[in-house]
């Protein structure tokens, strides 16, 4: 069978509101041309993020009714702890309210001014939390990751030679290395098991812990099953456990591959680091057995960790994302390839070749996509990662992308057919897309709050 069917049935539906082109242009202008400022009720298909936007299962909703809301030592925590440890395998399991809270706590506990954190590609909040600790976030992806057309099967890999060189020179100021699986800023690209194994060996040589940013670990595990020799006959759970076996700890936003609407975790082996993190957690998040979450959240996340490793689901997830990519490719739309697990990434610079970097082609494309079809997407490029140099000029990132992040178990194939049709139409009249310039831009995580005007 060639047809991709959803491995679930729909039990509850939520209406979405249709709007006119004129309404959308007005709404976007009122939002200062920032899709983050739009009201969700004015969005038809919301592909801004896959974080916390998935649909929970009947098992998860049933688990919510069993949530133990005791302040300390709730049974829901011990279910959560067992579920995390059963996959990650680390000694300590510390719940947090979401991924950036995990990043903040880890950085506050172990990162000091002048430190250096190498990684394959740090995402926006990770980089911001590292820099808020007055440390440096260093991206060292493989060279193939910078070429949108390159079909390397594991473009999420860290550059092992550069990692060894960095640690040879700077290991004294590297508290840990962080590898993101899958690599979100690099296009949702997976990391191979061989790369993780080799990175761990290099880190061990210099006495530096290796951590994983594991928000989409299950999707990464399934890519390993599909693409890496020797893993075809292994289950996603077996592959995931081996991935984590090469790490000393992990951060996870459980709003992605745990089907949570909220939630995060820090999992690690170091007793001293765990003690520091728990002390900080009590200060800002809550007691160590709930970490800013309700008992019902912990129950839902524990169940989600089981469901996300089901092979039928992962087969559907990766295939349905590729379905969007293949049909956009057939329309001639420039994309980052190979296709990621949670999202398709439009090549903003190539889509809007008539716009200069200063006119923010990727961001302009995301604005035009909403105005044209009511689809909200997220730029990962010039606005998110552009930096102003001391001389006042701009340093632009290697890639200027627009991410179409597909929420888990939310949209059907007909929704995605609409997305493909709309983007194809927009591409054919791409010369009409107007550029943008900043009206207001904050230095920290500017994409969330920036204001723009058309040029």
Buried (B, 14 or more C-beta within 10 A) or exposed (E): EEEBEBBBEEEEEEEBEEBEEEBBBBBBEEBBBBBEBBEEEBBBBBBBBBBBBBBBBEBBBEBBEEBBEBEEEBBBBBBBBEBBBEBBBBEBBBBBBBBBBBBBBBBBBBBEEEBBBBBBBBBBBBBBBBBBBEBBBBBBBBEBBEBBEBEBBBBBBBBBEBBBEBBEEBBEBBBBBBBBBBBBBBBBBBBBBBBBEBBBEBBEEBEBBBBBBBBBBBBBBBBBBBBBEEBEEBBBBBBBBBBBEBBBBBBBBBBBBBBBBBBBBBBBBBEEBBEBBBEBBEEEBBBBBBBBBBBBBBBBBBBBBBBBBBEEBBBBBBEBBBBBBBBBBEBEBBBBBBBBBBBBBBBBBBBBEEBEBBBBBBBBBBBBBBBBBBBBBBBBBBBBBBEEEEEEEEEBBBBBBBBBBBBBBBBEBEBBEBBBEBBBEBBEEBEEBBBBBBEEBEEEBBBEBBBBEBE
